[in-house]
Amino acid sequence: MTHPAQEPSTSREFVKQSSLYQEFLAEREEILKHKWLESERLGYDIGFERALLDWIRKHRESWRAARRQQHASHQSHSSSPFAGHAGESAEKKAQ
């Protein structure tokens, strides 16, 4: 018998694949890096909450802007699913 609070595995997989969840994971990774660096600098573990608040205050805005810019440049380079393949097929035909 399954527990009523459990989600179907397809729902969990959908969440894991969502862009919102991917952004959360990337931001969490940056906070953990910040926590490690600040803890090393200060000589003691500053804790996740302090690292989170410090990172949000000092770095979140610029990090998000850089992510948006990175995603925008990635989108412009891969706007067509056939980008980069047209030249290959022309080369193969010439051979």
N, CA and C atoms as an extended XYZ file, in Angstrom:
285
Properties=species:S:1:pos:R:3:atomname:S:1:resname:S:1:resid:I:1 pbc="F F F"
N         0.840       -1.176        0.000 N   MET     1
C         0.000        0.000        0.000 CA  MET     1
C         0.883        1.237        0.000 C   MET     1
N         0.611        2.198       -0.872 N   THR     2
C         1.436        3.402       -0.961 CA  THR     2
C         0.960        4.444        0.035 C   THR     2
N         1.877        5.251        0.450 N   HIS     3
C         1.574        6.340        1.378 CA  HIS     3
C         0.866        7.441        0.608 C   HIS     3
N        -0.245        7.988        1.126 N   PRO     4
C        -1.003        8.994        0.371 CA  PRO     4
C        -0.225       10.264        0.079 C   PRO     4
N         0.795       10.590        0.886 N   ALA     5
C         1.563       11.814        0.666 CA  ALA     5
C         2.627       11.646       -0.413 C   ALA     5
N         2.895       10.407       -0.825 N   GLN     6
C         3.917       10.181       -1.849 CA  GLN     6
C         3.400       10.623       -3.213 C   GLN     6
N         4.305       11.233       -3.968 N   GLU     7
C         3.964       11.630       -5.330 CA  GLU     7
C         4.354       10.508       -6.279 C   GLU     7
N         3.657       10.385       -7.381 N   PRO     8
C         4.090        9.412       -8.394 CA  PRO     8
C         5.482        9.781       -8.903 C   PRO     8
N         6.253        8.775       -9.288 N   SER     9
C         7.621        9.046       -9.740 CA  SER     9
C         7.646        9.955      -10.957 C   SER     9
N         6.623        9.911      -11.797 N   THR    10
C         6.599       10.799      -12.964 CA  THR    10
C         6.503       12.254      -12.531 C   THR    10
N         5.784       12.548      -11.460 N   SER    11
C         5.694       13.922      -10.954 CA  SER    11
C         7.048       14.386      -10.437 C   SER    11
N         7.723       13.504       -9.705 N   ARG    12
C         9.046       13.863       -9.192 CA  ARG    12
C        10.021       14.113      -10.339 C   ARG    12
N         9.975       13.290      -11.350 N   GLU    13
C        10.864       13.468      -12.498 CA  GLU    13
C        10.563       14.769      -13.233 C   GLU    13
N         9.284       15.100      -13.355 N   PHE    14
C         8.905       16.354      -14.002 CA  PHE    14
C         9.495       17.536      -13.243 C   PHE    14
N         9.394       17.494      -11.919 N   VAL    15
C         9.935       18.575      -11.094 CA  VAL    15
C        11.436       18.666      -11.272 C   VAL    15
N        12.112       17.519      -11.250 N   LYS    16
C        13.576       17.517      -11.383 CA  LYS    16
C        14.019       18.069      -12.728 C   LYS    16
N        13.211       17.903      -13.754 N   GLN    17
C        13.555       18.380      -15.093 CA  GLN    17
C        13.126       19.828      -15.320 C   GLN    17
N        12.335       20.393      -14.426 N   SER    18
C        11.818       21.748      -14.646 CA  SER    18
C        12.935       22.782      -14.549 C   SER    18
N        12.805       23.840      -15.313 N   SER    19
C        13.814       24.888      -15.301 CA  SER    19
C        13.852       25.598      -13.953 C   SER    19
N        12.715       25.713      -13.296 N   LEU    20
C        12.667       26.356      -11.984 CA  LEU    20
C        13.491       25.563      -10.973 C   LEU    20
N        13.347       24.250      -10.987 N   TYR    21
C        14.111       23.397      -10.076 CA  TYR    21
C        15.596       23.458      -10.420 C   TYR    21
N        15.930       23.484      -11.692 N   GLN    22
C        17.330       23.581      -12.108 CA  GLN    22
C        17.941       24.896      -11.632 C   GLN    22
N        17.183       25.990      -11.699 N   GLU    23
C        17.666       27.286      -11.201 CA  GLU    23
C        17.881       27.232       -9.693 C   GLU    23
N        16.935       26.598       -8.990 N   PHE    24
C        17.079       26.440       -7.543 CA  PHE    24
C        18.367       25.698       -7.205 C   PHE    24
N        18.628       24.600       -7.904 N   LEU    25
C        19.835       23.815       -7.638 CA  LEU    25
C        21.102       24.611       -7.929 C   LEU    25
N        21.091       25.370       -9.016 N   ALA    26
C        22.266       26.170       -9.364 CA  ALA    26
C        22.504       27.259       -8.317 C   ALA    26
N        21.426       27.897       -7.865 N   GLU    27
C        21.559       28.939       -6.852 CA  GLU    27
C        22.032       28.334       -5.526 C   GLU    27
N        21.490       27.193       -5.166 N   ARG    28
C        21.899       26.515       -3.933 CA  ARG    28
C        23.384       26.171       -3.981 C   ARG    28
N        23.848       25.719       -5.136 N   GLU    29
C        25.267       25.400       -5.297 CA  GLU    29
C        26.136       26.638       -5.079 C   GLU    29
N        25.710       27.770       -5.592 N   GLU    30
C        26.461       29.015       -5.396 CA  GLU    30
C        26.481       29.421       -3.926 C   GLU    30
N        25.376       29.247       -3.239 N   ILE    31
C        25.310       29.573       -1.811 CA  ILE    31
C        26.247       28.672       -1.019 C   ILE    31
N        26.278       27.390       -1.371 N   LEU    32
C        27.176       26.463       -0.679 CA  LEU    32
C        28.644       26.803       -0.941 C   LEU    32
N        28.957       27.228       -2.166 N   LYS    33
C        30.330       27.673       -2.457 CA  LYS    33
C        30.680       28.892       -1.617 C   LYS    33
N        29.732       29.827       -1.554 N   HIS    34
C        29.947       31.043       -0.769 CA  HIS    34
C        30.143       30.687        0.706 C   HIS    34
N        29.348       29.766        1.202 N   LYS    35
C        29.467       29.311        2.598 CA  LYS    35
C        30.857       28.742        2.849 C   LYS    35
N        31.332       27.922        1.932 N   TRP    36
C        32.650       27.314        2.097 CA  TRP    36
C        33.743       28.388        2.086 C   TRP    36
N        33.682       29.287        1.099 N   LEU    37
C        34.714       30.324        0.982 CA  LEU    37
C        34.735       31.244        2.194 C   LEU    37
N        33.563       31.678        2.628 N   GLU    38
C        33.500       32.573        3.788 CA  GLU    38
C        33.919       31.853        5.067 C   GLU    38
N        33.542       30.609        5.207 N   SER    39
C        33.942       29.835        6.383 CA  SER    39
C        35.455       29.661        6.417 C   SER    39
N        36.052       29.388        5.274 N   GLU    40
C        37.512       29.267        5.191 CA  GLU    40
C        38.179       30.592        5.538 C   GLU    40
N        37.632       31.662        5.007 N   ARG    41
C        38.209       32.990        5.242 CA  ARG    41
C        38.147       33.367        6.718 C   ARG    41
N        37.021       33.070        7.358 N   LEU    42
C        36.839       33.452        8.758 CA  LEU    42
C        37.386       32.433        9.748 C   LEU    42
N        37.618       31.210        9.291 N   GLY    43
C        38.189       30.197       10.164 CA  GLY    43
C        37.173       29.398       10.966 C   GLY    43
N        35.893       29.548       10.626 N   TYR    44
C        34.860       28.744       11.285 CA  TYR    44
C        33.657       28.631       10.359 C   TYR    44
N        32.827       27.625       10.607 N   ASP    45
C        31.647       27.383        9.785 CA  ASP    45
C        30.602       28.465       10.057 C   ASP    45
N        30.267       29.238        9.043 N   ILE    46
C        29.315       30.335        9.235 CA  ILE    46
C        27.860       29.862        9.185 C   ILE    46
N        27.625       28.652        8.741 N   GLY    47
C        26.266       28.124        8.677 CA  GLY    47
C        25.555       28.521        7.389 C   GLY    47
N        24.592       27.713        7.026 N   PHE    48
C        23.891       27.932        5.755 CA  PHE    48
C        23.071       29.224        5.767 C   PHE    48
N        22.368       29.499        6.854 N   GLU    49
C        21.499       30.675        6.898 CA  GLU    49
C        22.282       31.966        6.720 C   GLU    49
N        23.407       32.074        7.422 N   ARG    50
C        24.237       33.274        7.286 CA  ARG    50
C        24.797       33.387        5.870 C   ARG    50
N        25.247       32.246        5.336 N   ALA    51
C        25.771       32.245        3.969 CA  ALA    51
C        24.689       32.644        2.971 C   ALA    51
N        23.494       32.122        3.157 N   LEU    52
C        22.377       32.447        2.276 CA  LEU    52
C        22.100       33.944        2.279 C   LEU    52
N        21.921       34.520        3.459 N   LEU    53
C        21.612       35.946        3.545 CA  LEU    53
C        22.740       36.809        3.000 C   LEU    53
N        23.982       36.431        3.296 N   ASP    54
C        25.138       37.181        2.809 CA  ASP    54
C        25.231       37.093        1.290 C   ASP    54
N        25.032       35.904        0.739 N   TRP    55
C        25.109       35.722       -0.712 CA  TRP    55
C        23.998       36.493       -1.421 C   TRP    55
N        22.793       36.431       -0.874 N   ILE    56
C        21.679       37.177       -1.473 CA  ILE    56
C        22.002       38.661       -1.496 C   ILE    56
N        22.491       39.175       -0.380 N   ARG    57
C        22.781       40.604       -0.276 CA  ARG    57
C        23.928       41.036       -1.192 C   ARG    57
N        24.960       40.213       -1.302 N   LYS    58
C        26.167       40.611       -2.028 CA  LYS    58
C        26.246       40.129       -3.472 C   LYS    58
N        25.655       38.964       -3.790 N   HIS    59
C        25.954       38.345       -5.074 CA  HIS    59
C        24.758       37.944       -5.939 C   HIS    59
N        23.589       37.791       -5.365 N   ARG    60
C        22.471       37.197       -6.101 CA  ARG    60
C        22.107       37.981       -7.364 C   ARG    60
N        22.005       39.281       -7.258 N   GLU    61
C        21.583       40.088       -8.406 CA  GLU    61
C        22.541       39.940       -9.586 C   GLU    61
N        23.830       40.062       -9.319 N   SER    62
C        24.805       39.949      -10.417 CA  SER    62
C        24.867       38.516      -10.946 C   SER    62
N        24.716       37.518      -10.057 N   TRP    63
C        24.715       36.122      -10.497 CA  TRP    63
C        23.541       35.852      -11.412 C   TRP    63
N        22.366       36.338      -11.043 N   ARG    64
C        21.188       36.131      -11.882 CA  ARG    64
C        21.331       36.849      -13.227 C   ARG    64
N        21.879       38.051      -13.220 N   ALA    65
C        22.075       38.790      -14.472 CA  ALA    65
C        23.029       38.027      -15.391 C   ALA    65
N        24.088       37.481      -14.825 N   ALA    66
C        25.047       36.704      -15.627 CA  ALA    66
C        24.391       35.440      -16.170 C   ALA    66
N        23.548       34.783      -15.370 N   ARG    67
C        22.828       33.586      -15.838 CA  ARG    67
C        21.894       33.930      -16.982 C   ARG    67
N        21.159       35.032      -16.833 N   ARG    68
C        20.239       35.452      -17.911 CA  ARG    68
C        21.007       35.736      -19.192 C   ARG    68
N        22.128       36.415      -19.065 N   GLN    69
C        22.944       36.732      -20.235 CA  GLN    69
C        23.497       35.451      -20.866 C   GLN    69
N        23.930       34.526      -20.040 N   GLN    70
C        24.460       33.252      -20.533 CA  GLN    70
C        23.371       32.472      -21.262 C   GLN    70
N        22.171       32.424      -20.685 N   HIS    71
C        21.066       31.709      -21.316 CA  HIS    71
C        20.643       32.385      -22.617 C   HIS    71
N        20.657       33.709      -22.647 N   ALA    72
C        20.277       34.439      -23.847 CA  ALA    72
C        21.271       34.169      -24.978 C   ALA    72
N        22.563       34.170      -24.661 N   SER    73
C        23.550       33.910      -25.709 CA  SER    73
C        23.478       32.454      -26.160 C   SER    73
N        23.169       31.549      -25.246 N   HIS    74
C        23.015       30.136      -25.606 CA  HIS    74
C        21.812       29.953      -26.521 C   HIS    74
N        20.716       30.641      -26.216 N   GLN    75
C        19.510       30.541      -27.028 CA  GLN    75
C        19.757       31.075      -28.437 C   GLN    75
N        20.492       32.173      -28.567 N   SER    76
C        20.727       32.746      -29.893 CA  SER    76
C        21.611       31.841      -30.748 C   SER    76
N        22.493       31.072      -30.110 N   HIS    77
C        23.365       30.154      -30.856 CA  HIS    77
C        22.674       28.849      -31.215 C   HIS    77
N        21.637       28.489      -30.472 N   SER    78
C        20.984       27.216      -30.736 CA  SER    78
C        19.499       27.405      -31.036 C   SER    78
N        19.155       28.478      -31.736 N   SER    79
C        17.755       28.744      -32.012 CA  SER    79
C        17.163       27.736      -32.993 C   SER    79
N        17.978       27.149      -33.835 N   SER    80
C        17.492       26.164      -34.783 CA  SER    80
C        18.016       24.784      -34.397 C   SER    80
N        17.158       23.784      -34.416 N   PRO    81
C        17.652       22.443      -34.090 CA  PRO    81
C        18.619       21.912      -35.130 C   PRO    81
N        18.683       22.568      -36.285 N   PHE    82
C        19.571       22.122      -37.359 CA  PHE    82
C        20.810       22.994      -37.474 C   PHE    82
N        20.994       23.923      -36.542 N   ALA    83
C        22.147       24.822      -36.598 CA  ALA    83
C        23.430       23.996      -36.563 C   ALA    83
N        24.325       24.312      -37.449 N   GLY    84
C        25.605       23.623      -37.508 CA  GLY    84
C        25.582       22.362      -38.350 C   GLY    84
N        24.433       21.863      -38.712 N   HIS    85
C        24.365       20.624      -39.473 CA  HIS    85
C        24.265       20.862      -40.980 C   HIS    85
N        23.837       22.030      -41.384 N   ALA    86
C        23.688       22.300      -42.814 CA  ALA    86
C        25.034       22.230      -43.525 C   ALA    86
N        26.057       22.808      -42.898 N   GLY    87
C        27.384       22.762      -43.499 CA  GLY    87
C        27.913       21.343      -43.591 C   GLY    87
N        27.615       20.544      -42.600 N   GLU    88
C        28.079       19.161      -42.621 CA  GLU    88
C        27.472       18.380      -43.779 C   GLU    88
N        26.167       18.554      -44.004 N   SER    89
C        25.531       17.796      -45.073 CA  SER    89
C        26.018       18.272      -46.435 C   SER    89
N        26.303       19.571      -46.571 N   ALA    90
C        26.825       20.077      -47.836 CA  ALA    90
C        28.206       19.512      -48.092 C   ALA    90
N        29.025       19.403      -47.034 N   GLU    91
C        30.356       18.829      -47.183 CA  GLU    91
C        30.283       17.357      -47.579 C   GLU    91
N        29.357       16.631      -46.988 N   LYS    92
C        29.216       15.208      -47.289 CA  LYS    92
C        28.768       15.006      -48.736 C   LYS    92
N        27.861       15.891      -49.217 N   LYS    93
C        27.407       15.778      -50.599 CA  LYS    93
C        28.539       16.047      -51.565 C   LYS    93
N        29.444       16.959      -51.213 N   ALA    94
C        30.553       17.320      -52.094 CA  ALA    94
C        31.572       16.185      -52.171 C   ALA    94
N        31.623       15.331      -51.163 N   GLN    95
C        32.637       14.265      -51.152 CA  GLN    95
C        32.269       13.130      -52.007 C   GLN    95
